[in-house]
Amino acid sequence: HISKGVSFNFNKVRSMIGARVLVGIQLDTDQLIFKGMDKVFEGTRREIHEHHPWPLLPVHWMSRDETPGNPYRHYAFKGWDGPQSMRWCHAHPTWTHWAIPWLTDLLHERMIAATGRRTSMKVWDLSQTRSSNTTLLDLIRKGEKAKLNRHVEMSAFMYEDEDMMNVNLWRHQVTKAWCKFDLEPNLFILRRSLTTNIYFDPKWYPDGMPLLFLSMHNTKSADPADWMLHILEACKDGAELDCPQSQREHLMPICKLGVHQERETRLNIYDYGSQVCCCLEPRWSHPVFWNGQWFTSLDAVPKKAHKTGQERPCIIP
């Protein structure tokens, strides 16, 4: 149970605080994971530390700002009039124990705002940790002297956890975000037909967004989710593929749940595994797509787009 007037989704923050773990990954209940997701634990340990005490979120498929030419302008976020330090992120955070002060400040502020009062609270001045001479532990030892006053009242950016996470990261001028590892399910079965600059926006990701095929989000329907789970399990280690080359760039009928050809093929348990793995081609051996290229591992992804030479804005675990 969470306070009256506070979205149920803030239980996500409560669970992160209450888990009392050294490193964690917060996933939604409509999320399925594929092989390689454990690499995110390793990246989280590396990126969130005593000089970067903020969680990392995967960048969102939509950019919620009003930059001219942004294809997602109709999703522009109007609940905050301050500067954005990075593109909108998805509320699937990873964290270490170093991020607990930021999480507790966020939840505390939301609970105070739920009372309807205009008041103030003390929050940790985490910006000090950007100095090589000051760690988070140093701040905690200073106690109240390492805190700032923050005005608190109910605001439009507080209605959902994702909104408030993004705004609180912008407040701290955080620029780190994971490359997208929480993908829509259809991206797993479109074979090689992905757009070169997929999910681009002119401000943050002009070359498109690196896609990491580690998990899928938005698997809310039982039958498609069960089907996808079967494919992910059957194909995680590769298979003897005999994929039709004429359909190499397109969604094959066998990859469309419920159509006649898919149902007929599923009845043949001996051939189904080798055929259905073609739906994931080449993801089980090349888990990353960026700027028109497939990569054999997370480590193989370059820091710059090969076509334009621009720096990759997001972090690979």
ABEGO torsion letter per residue (X at the ends): XBBBGBBAAAAAAAAAAAAGBABBBBBBAABBBBBGAAAAAAAAAAABBAABABBBBBBBABBBBABBGBAAAAABBAABABBBABBBBBBBBBBBAAAAAAAAAAAAAAAAAAAGBBBBBBBBBAAAAABAABBAAAAAAAEAAABBBBBBBBBAAAABAAAAAAAAAAAAGBABBBBBABBBAAAAAAEAABBAABGBBAAABAAEBBBBBABBBGBABAAAAAAAAAAAAAAAAEBBBBBBAAAAABBBAAABBGBAAAAAAAABAAAAAAAAAAAAOAAAABABBBGGBBBABAAABBABBAAAGBBBABBBX
